[in-house]
Amino acid sequence: MSDLEFSHLDPLGRARMVDVTPKEPTHRRAIARCKVFMNPETTRAITNREVKKGDVLAVARIAGIQAAKRTSDMIPLCHPLLVGAVHINFEIGDDHIAIESQVDTVERTGVEMEALHACAVAALTIYDMCKSADRAMVIGELALWEKSGGRQGHYLREES
């Protein structure tokens, strides 16, 4: 299959789940990142744990972990995977919070979607917990930054 062909379409163009049963399980890892842009007052409130709904980053971390484990429930053609580990980390800037998720497994298919889903749900949780104070927040820059394992090997996004 060339890189320009879609593996989730059958010869008639219908959606299908890719058959991964012939593959051997291998260690796979994916890292995704995104940012929640916000007013500096909002980042200060999060840092100082002054948000009335609670500890924003603690709740967002749990939401991201839960999202990684439930990705196949939300993305129709994703395989349900036994997720071995999920790490969600935050970096607070003056006007944003950067989120990084790392997902590991030993499976027949990769965990890119799990890492991206974890990042997105953590960002949405930050938005939900802070929206009463800052409705102008923007979630952006969601991207796969690194993946390893599987037939296609290692991928590392270049810094732009």
ChimeraX attribute file (.defattr): number of C-alpha atoms within 10 A of each C-alpha:
attribute: neighborCount
match mode: 1-to-1
recipient: residues
	/A:1	6
	/A:2	6
	/A:3	6
	/A:4	6
	/A:5	8
	/A:6	11
	/A:7	15
	/A:8	15
	/A:9	13
	/A:10	12
	/A:11	8
	/A:12	6
	/A:13	9
	/A:14	8
	/A:15	14
	/A:16	12
	/A:17	13
	/A:18	14
	/A:19	12
	/A:20	12
	/A:21	9
	/A:22	7
	/A:23	12
	/A:24	11
	/A:25	16
	/A:26	16
	/A:27	15
	/A:28	23
	/A:29	24
	/A:30	26
	/A:31	27
	/A:32	26
	/A:33	25
	/A:34	23
	/A:35	23
	/A:36	23
	/A:37	21
	/A:38	22
	/A:39	15
	/A:40	13
	/A:41	13
	/A:42	22
	/A:43	21
	/A:44	16
	/A:45	15
	/A:46	21
	/A:47	14
	/A:48	10
	/A:49	14
	/A:50	13
	/A:51	18
	/A:52	13
	/A:53	12
	/A:54	13
	/A:55	16
	/A:56	22
	/A:57	22
	/A:58	12
	/A:59	15
	/A:60	26
	/A:61	25
	/A:62	17
	/A:63	21
	/A:64	30
	/A:65	25
	/A:66	17
	/A:67	23
	/A:68	28
	/A:69	21
	/A:70	17
	/A:71	22
	/A:72	17
	/A:73	12
	/A:74	10
	/A:75	13
	/A:76	11
	/A:77	14
	/A:78	18
	/A:79	19
	/A:80	14
	/A:81	19
	/A:82	12
	/A:83	18
	/A:84	14
	/A:85	13
	/A:86	24
	/A:87	17
	/A:88	24
	/A:89	16
	/A:90	17
	/A:91	10
	/A:92	15
	/A:93	14
	/A:94	13
	/A:95	17
	/A:96	19
	/A:97	22
	/A:98	20
	/A:99	25
	/A:100	26
	/A:101	28
	/A:102	26
	/A:103	27
	/A:104	24
	/A:105	21
	/A:106	18
	/A:107	20
	/A:108	21
	/A:109	24
	/A:110	26
	/A:111	29
	/A:112	24
	/A:113	20
	/A:114	33
	/A:115	34
	/A:116	28
	/A:117	26
	/A:118	35
	/A:119	34
	/A:120	28
	/A:121	20
	/A:122	32
	/A:123	28
	/A:124	18
	/A:125	20
	/A:126	24
	/A:127	23
	/A:128	15
	/A:129	20
	/A:130	22
	/A:131	14
	/A:132	11
	/A:133	15
	/A:134	15
	/A:135	12
	/A:136	11
	/A:137	18
	/A:138	15
	/A:139	19
	/A:140	14
	/A:141	12
	/A:142	18
	/A:143	17
	/A:144	21
	/A:145	21
	/A:146	18
	/A:147	24
	/A:148	20
	/A:149	22
	/A:150	18
	/A:151	11
	/A:152	8
	/A:153	9
	/A:154	13
	/A:155	13
	/A:156	12
	/A:157	10
	/A:158	7
	/A:159	5
	/A:160	3
